[in-house]
Amino acid sequence: GRLRVVDLASREEVTTVAGLPAGPSTRLLLHGDRALVVVGDGPVWRGGPGPGPDVAPGPAAGVRFVLVDLSAGRVLDTLTVDGAFVDGRQVGGVARLVVRSGPRLRFVQPDQRRSPDAARSENRRIVARSALADWLPRYELDRGGVRQEGRLLDCARLSHPAAYTGSSMVTVLTVDLAARLGTGDPVGVVADGEVVYGTATSL
């Protein structure tokens, strides 16, 4: 919950910033007196083996992007995104952040009560009854105590490959570290991804 700034020359602590979300901090991006701290990178619960279709999934975990003003010693904004952090790349003051997510559907598995054919039929019904909100990631933005939330991206910002590659989704957020946090002008691809390469112009 604290970010400590240390002067390596004097080995003295210059600033301590409190109020960061609890959880593992996995990345730190710097630009001038701004730091973007990535908190939490564990996978979000998604469809798969579970106790059954009548048991609602628990609240999804997510990744938090926390923008810190080091000169003022305070947290500016926090963007929480439904998904797991894959990686980030920074060129100058612009960071590209990659998040992986999946549909929030409780699929069933064959068991002693349910044959493979019955499980397949039930899973098809689950998909048929699903809504757009079950498939697209959500966000929550806290800008100095002012909160907003909603769907992270619209279908117009989503692409898919010609051949099916799975139901996972990769979303790329673009963050200007010199400005305030927004929703990151997200673009998404219906595909899985675990490795990120970046240049100044491509990701």
C-alpha positions in Angstrom: 0.0 0.0 0.0 3.0 2.3 0.0 5.4 3.5 -2.8 8.8 4.5 -1.4 11.2 6.8 -3.4 14.8 6.4 -2.5 17.8 8.6 -3.6 20.4 6.0 -4.6 23.3 8.5 -4.1 22.5 9.3 -0.5 20.6 6.0 0.1 17.9 8.1 1.8 14.1 7.8 1.4 12.9 11.0 -0.3 9.2 10.4 -0.4 6.6 7.8 0.7 3.3 7.7 -1.1 0.5 6.0 0.8 -2.9 5.0 -0.4 -2.0 2.5 -3.1 -4.3 -0.5 -3.5 -3.2 -3.7 -1.6 -1.8 -6.5 -3.6 1.4 -7.4 -5.5 2.9 -4.6 -7.5 4.3 -6.2 -10.7 5.4 -3.3 -12.8 6.5 0.3 -12.4 6.7 2.8 -15.3 8.3 6.2 -14.9 8.1 9.5 -16.7 9.5 12.6 -15.1 7.7 13.0 -11.7 5.0 10.5 -12.7 4.9 6.8 -11.9 2.4 4.2 -13.1 2.2 1.3 -10.7 0.6 -1.9 -11.9 -1.1 -3.7 -9.0 -2.4 -7.2 -9.2 -1.8 -9.6 -12.1 -3.5 -12.7 -11.1 -5.9 -14.4 -13.6 -9.5 -13.5 -13.4 -12.0 -16.3 -12.9 -13.5 -17.3 -16.2 -15.7 -20.0 -17.6 -14.6 -23.6 -17.0 -15.0 -26.4 -14.5 -17.3 -25.3 -11.7 -20.0 -26.4 -9.3 -22.7 -26.0 -11.8 -24.8 -23.5 -13.8 -26.9 -22.5 -10.7 -23.9 -21.2 -8.8 -23.1 -17.6 -9.6 -19.4 -16.8 -10.1 -17.7 -14.7 -7.4 -16.6 -11.1 -8.1 -13.9 -10.9 -10.7 -10.5 -9.8 -9.7 -8.7 -7.3 -11.9 -5.6 -5.3 -12.6 -5.2 -1.8 -11.2 -3.2 0.9 -12.9 -2.3 3.6 -10.3 -1.0 7.0 -11.5 1.2 8.6 -8.8 2.5 12.2 -8.7 5.9 11.7 -7.0 6.6 15.5 -6.6 3.3 15.9 -4.6 3.6 12.5 -3.0 0.0 11.4 -3.8 -2.1 9.0 -5.8 -3.8 10.8 -8.7 -6.0 8.2 -10.4 -6.7 4.5 -10.3 -8.0 2.5 -13.3 -9.2 -1.0 -12.5 -9.7 -3.2 -15.6 -11.4 -6.6 -15.7 -8.7 -9.0 -16.7 -5.1 -10.1 -16.0 -2.1 -7.9 -16.8 0.1 -9.4 -19.6 2.8 -6.8 -20.1 3.5 -3.2 -20.9 5.8 -1.2 -23.1 6.7 2.5 -22.8 8.1 4.9 -25.5 8.8 8.3 -24.0 5.8 9.3 -21.9 3.4 6.9 -23.6 2.7 3.5 -22.2 0.9 0.6 -24.0 -0.6 -1.8 -21.5 -1.9 -5.2 -22.5 -4.7 -7.0 -20.6 -6.1 -10.4 -21.2 -9.7 -11.3 -20.3 -12.4 -13.8 -21.2 -16.2 -14.2 -21.1 -17.9 -14.3 -17.7 -19.8 -17.5 -18.3 -20.2 -20.5 -16.0 -19.8 -23.4 -18.3 -20.6 -26.9 -17.1 -18.5 -30.1 -17.4 -19.5 -33.7 -17.9 -19.8 -35.6 -14.6 -21.7 -38.5 -13.0 -25.0 -36.6 -13.5 -24.3 -35.1 -16.9 -23.1 -36.8 -20.1 -20.7 -35.1 -22.5 -23.6 -34.5 -24.9 -25.7 -33.0 -22.2 -22.9 -30.7 -21.1 -22.4 -29.6 -24.6 -26.1 -28.8 -25.0 -26.2 -26.9 -21.7 -23.1 -24.9 -22.6 -24.7 -24.0 -25.9 -27.8 -22.7 -24.0 -25.5 -20.7 -21.7 -23.9 -19.0 -24.7 -27.3 -18.4 -26.4 -28.7 -16.8 -23.2 -25.6 -14.6 -22.7 -25.5 -10.9 -23.2 -22.8 -8.5 -24.6 -21.9 -7.6 -21.0 -20.9 -11.2 -20.4 -18.2 -11.1 -23.1 -16.6 -7.6 -23.0 -14.3 -6.4 -20.1 -15.4 -3.7 -17.7 -13.6 -0.9 -16.0 -13.7 1.4 -13.0 -12.0 4.7 -12.9 -11.3 6.7 -9.8 -10.0 10.2 -10.5 -9.4 11.9 -7.2 -12.5 10.4 -5.6 -14.8 10.8 -8.6 -15.7 7.4 -9.9 -17.1 6.1 -13.2 -17.5 2.6 -14.5 -18.8 0.8 -17.5 -17.8 -1.4 -20.5 -14.2 -0.9 -21.3 -14.6 -1.0 -25.1 -17.3 -1.2 -27.7 -17.6 -3.8 -30.5 -16.4 -1.2 -33.1 -13.0 -1.2 -31.3 -12.8 -5.0 -31.4 -11.2 -7.1 -34.1 -10.9 -10.9 -34.7 -8.7 -13.1 -36.8 -10.1 -14.8 -39.8 -9.6 -18.2 -38.2 -11.0 -19.0 -34.7 -8.3 -18.9 -32.0 -10.4 -19.1 -28.8 -12.7 -16.9 -26.7 -10.1 -14.9 -24.9 -9.6 -11.2 -25.6 -6.5 -9.1 -25.6 -7.1 -5.4 -24.9 -4.4 -2.7 -25.5 -4.6 0.5 -23.5 -2.7 3.7 -24.4 -1.7 5.9 -21.4 -0.1 9.3 -21.5 1.9 9.4 -18.3 2.0 13.2 -18.3 -1.8 13.5 -18.3 -4.6 12.2 -16.1 -5.7 8.6 -16.4 -8.7 7.8 -18.6 -9.9 4.5 -20.0 -6.8 4.2 -22.2 -8.4 4.5 -25.7 -8.7 0.7 -25.7 -8.6 -1.5 -28.8 -9.1 -5.3 -28.6 -8.5 -8.5 -30.4 -10.4 -11.7 -29.8 -7.4 -13.9 -29.4 -5.1 -15.1 -26.6 -1.7 -13.5 -25.9 1.1 -13.9 -23.4 4.1 -12.3 -25.0 4.4 -8.6 -25.9 7.0 -7.0 -28.3 7.0 -3.3 -29.0 8.7 -0.6 -31.0 8.0 3.2 -31.2 5.2 2.5 -33.8 4.1 -1.1 -33.5 3.0 -3.5 -30.8 
